[in-house]
Amino acid sequence: MVLIKDMSQNIIEIQYFCFMMEVFDDTYFMKKALEEAQLAFEKGEVPVGAVVVSNQQIIARAHNSTEQLNDVTAHAEMLAITSAANYLGGKYLKKCKLYVSLEPCQMCAGALYWSQIDEVVFGASDEKRGFLKMGTHLHPKTQIKGGVLANEAQSLLQAFFTKKR
């Protein structure tokens, strides 16, 4: 509420509403990928989650489903790529971003290469199987950003593997 004086010096009460706008940044979308990773965790899958974003809108979301589908290719990234391509009606994910809680493997990096996605943002690094360690390349125009909410993603992975042992 704001109080102001009008031309005749009368005090006028003006009420206005201040809407808090949610900031749709890398952290916001990585949290959505981590929500997918949590779903995987709850299903006994390696907790990796992914979302594909176009024009600040999530158009696809997925989590690892290799155990549930009995399919070694059912990684979060692969499922999200397929879902996003179906949503867009084409095989290329130009003007899209993938947010994934763990650095993609070689297989997923290959699919991302062919999708021509604009940007890949990942949380935790994968020192053993990550595409960067393996020397795999994405499309030359694809931007890469790692380390977004890496601690949260790593903690979820550690909790999963501790529980498995």
Disulfide bonds with the S-S distance in Angstrom:
none
